[in-house]
Amino acid sequence: MMHFSRYFKRVLLVLLGPSFYNSQVQFPMEITPISPAITDDPRFRFFRDCIGAVDGTHICAFTAP
């Protein structure tokens, strides 16, 4: 019987592998607009003038029902 950590490692290796990463991860360009989900959310107010991951470089892992 395999342990959870082995399965986790296998999934992690697939997600970090070049075939998946290169086909699914897209970095925003300088002209990419910032999502209203970020600009209108008060939790991100501390990052208002920051450039980087808060500006939209994220992968939505799930959608709440």
Residue, then its C-alpha position, 0 to 999 in steps of 0.5 A: m500500500m502506497h502512502f499519501s506522501r508518495y502520491f503527493k510527490r507523483v502529482l507534484l512532479v507531474l505539475l512541475g514537469p516541463s510538458f504540463y508547466n509550459s502548456q498551462v502556466q502563462f505569465p501576464m504581460e505588462i499590458t495585461p489588466i489586473s483582475p477586478a477580483i484583486t483590485d476590488d478586494p480589500r484584502f489586497r489593499f496593502f499591495r496596491d502599488c506592487i508589481g508581481a504575483v498580486d497583479g494576476t500571476h496566479i492559477c485559480a485552483f478551484t471555484a467556490p460553489 
